[in-house]
Amino acid sequence: MLRRLAGHLAPGEWALTGSVAIDVWMREAGRARIRTSVTDIDLVAAELSSIRRGIASDFLVSHYHVPQPGFPKFLLQLVDQSARLRIDIFPDTAYSIASAVERTISGVRAPLLPAARILDHKLRTLAGLSAVRPVAAKHFRDASALAELCGCQAPQAAEEFLIEDVYSAEIGPPCERCGASRDPDFPLAPKEMILGLLGYV
């Protein structure tokens, strides 16, 4: 799957991040994995144009957002049918790709963001934590493990503002941003198909 995915991305313009990258760094340090299974794959890309337009021939498109007024960031969310995995591609807003290092994952050489750069992102995510802006608890768990790995001070977070991810199983029309971003090269897959593969939409 990773080999197919990499074939649709411009070399030097993307890198793995999130749980897959974190697990690699934990394993290299001889530490236990944070998660027991892989449920999604996160990548950063330099530009939306870093993603080749034929990607929908190999993956289902769940969300496709181009930058638009009020929402300056792009997003591409894919689903791999065989692995039943979600793939999220985010913009590299921190210009971290230049610091990526290659590792072999499932027999494929792939660029990974360094642990310290992933930690920076997790800490930025936690910085606005509040009652009106709760944050998924996984980000705190990741930040805590990465801080220990990198020899940094452990993050602090009010437990009442940490929530577990809740995914919707409600079938409905495309989200507004998908509706405003329609592109024949990134056709949205039926929500029923996404629900059947992932258990949520």
C-alpha positions, 0 to 999 in steps of 0.5 A: 500500500505504501509503495502505491501511495508513494507512486502518487506523490512528488519525490522530496515533497512529502513525508510520513508523520503521525502514529506510523512515524512515531512507532518507527522512532519508538522502535529505533529507541527500543521502546514500546509502541504507543498504539497496538494497531495502525488505523490511519496514516498521516502525511504532510505534503508541500503543496496540493500539487505535490499529490498527483492527479491519478491518485484516485485510481488506487485509493478512494477519496473521502474528503478533498478540500482546496484552500478557500476563503476562511480555510487556507489549508488543503486536505486530502483524505483517502481510504485504501480498500484492501487495508481498510485504512484512512490516509490523511494528507495535510499541508506542511505548514511548518516547512518540516519536509526538508528535515525528513529522513528516510527509513524502510517501512514494509520494504519501502524507503519513505521519508519520515519527519524527525521525532522532534518535529512531530513533537513540535506539532503535537505541542502546538496542537495542545497549546490551545487546549480549553473547555471550548477547544478540547483536544483528542487525548491521543495527541497528549499521549503522543506528546508525552512519549515523544517528549521522553524520547527527545529528552524534553520536558513533559507536556502538561494538559488538563485532563477534563479537556482531553477527549477520545476521538468520536467518528460519525457513522451518519450518511449524509451529503458531502461536507461544505468544503468538499462541495466547494472543492469538486474536481473530476480528478478527485471524485468523492467515493460514496459515503456508504462505501467509506462506512462499510470499509472504516465503520465511520465516515 
